[in-house]
Amino acid sequence: MPVSTKYLTRCKGCKAFCCTLVIPPVTEQERKKILKAGFEDYFKYIGNGIYEITGKKNKACPYLQIDWTCKIQSVKPSLCRIWPIIPRIKNNKRSFIVVKCPIYSYLSREVIIQAKKEAETISTAIIEHIWNIPEKMKNKYKKFEYEKI
């Protein structure tokens, strides 16, 4: 998803709520890209070629800066790049939802289609991992409305 001041302004406005909900798992390739760019190693291997980004004590992404911007914006993981699109797998079929967070109304149809295309390339293991979260965490997402796309 393209970086835009209007998006970042919206994210700052809601204090990057998405970056405090669930920290996305990353692939080995994404991990290496982040580390090669010189950023800190906050990764823990969890199996299946997937790493978790270990969060701060407040459960926020450790790459979330005090001004609510992303420290690793130029190399952030695919799940972060495609936000607010979230891929799902049900009955072995891939589907997608869009979270109607504050940036949603600023996204063009083309940007949503581009994010959905990128979401189609995300591994099944990553998608299954993001939906395997405690019910308490899932309830935090109820702050927003959703739409199937």
N, C-alpha and C positions, 0 to 999 in steps of 0.2 A: 504494500500500500504506500503511496507516495507520502513523503513527509511534507506537511503543510503547516504554516503558522496557525491557520484556522483550526486544524485538528489539535495541535498542541495546546492552543488556548482552551479548547473544550476539555481536553484531558486535565489540564491544570485546574479548570473550574470544578471538576468533580473529584479532584485530588487523586486522579489516576486510580479510581476505584477498582478497575479490572486488575491492576498490578498488585492489589492487596487481597484479592479473592483467592485465586489459585495460581501458583507459579507454574508455568508450563514445563513439561519435560522436553528435553532436547535430544537430538541425535548426536552421534559421535562427530559427524561432520560439522554440525552447528557448534558444538563445544569447541572443536579445534579452531574454527573460524573466530570465535570470540576470544580464545586464549591467544591466537596468533596476532590479533589486533592489540594485544597488550593489556587486556582486562583481567581482573582478579579471577581466580579459580574458585567458584562457589559450587562446584559440581560434585555430585555423589552418584556413582554408578548403581543402577537398580536392576540391571539385567535386560536381555533382549536388545542390546545396543542402545539403551535409553539411559539418560542421565537426568537426575532431578537437580534443579537449581535450589540450593539450600537457602531458605529465607532468613530474614532477620527475625529477632525475637518477636516483633509485632506481626510476623507472617508476611510482610511485604517482600517483594522482589528486592534482592540486595543491589540490583542495578538501578533501582528507582532512586532518583536524587531528591534532595530536600525541596527543590522547586517543582516537584512532580513531573519531571521529564526523565526520559530514559537515557542512562549513561551509555548504553550500547546500541543506540538508535541505528547506527550505520551497519551493524552486524547482528541485530536482534533475531531471535529464533522465528521460524515460520509461523507458529501459533500466535506470536505477538504481531507479526507483520500483517496477518489477515484479520486481526480483530477489527470489527465486532462479528466476524463470521466464525461460526464454530461448527466443525464437522462432527457428524455422529455416525455410528454404525448400529443398525438394528436389524436383526434377522439376516445378517451378512449383506445388508444393503446400505450403501453410503447415502447420507442425506446431510442437509446443512440448515442451520438456523442463523438468523442475524439478531444480535442483541441490540435493542433500541436504547443504547446508551447515548450520552450527549453528542457524540460525533455522528451518530446515525443520520440525522437529518441533513448533514453537510456532505454526505457521500453521494457521488453521482452513481447512476446505474452502471456505468462503465467500471468504476472503481470496485463496486460490489462484484461484478462479473469477474474482474481480474483477481480479486481476493478468493472468490469461489474456485477459480481455476487452480490457484496455488494450493488451496485446501484439498483439492482432489489428489495432490501429490503427497500428502502427509501419510505416513505409514499407519497401518492398522494398529500396530502396537502403541503408537503415540496416542491415537484417538481413543483406544480402549483405556489407556492410562488416565487421560484427562476426565473421563466419565466415572472413573473408579475413585470417587472422593466421598468423604463422609457426608451424610445427610445434612448435618449442620452447615457445611460449606455450601451445599447445593441451595439451601434456604437463603443464603446471602444473595444469590443471583436473582431472587424473586423481586429485588429492588427494581428490575427492569422488565419491560415487556419483550416478547420474542416474536419472530415471524419466520415461518419456514420459507426457504427459497429454493 
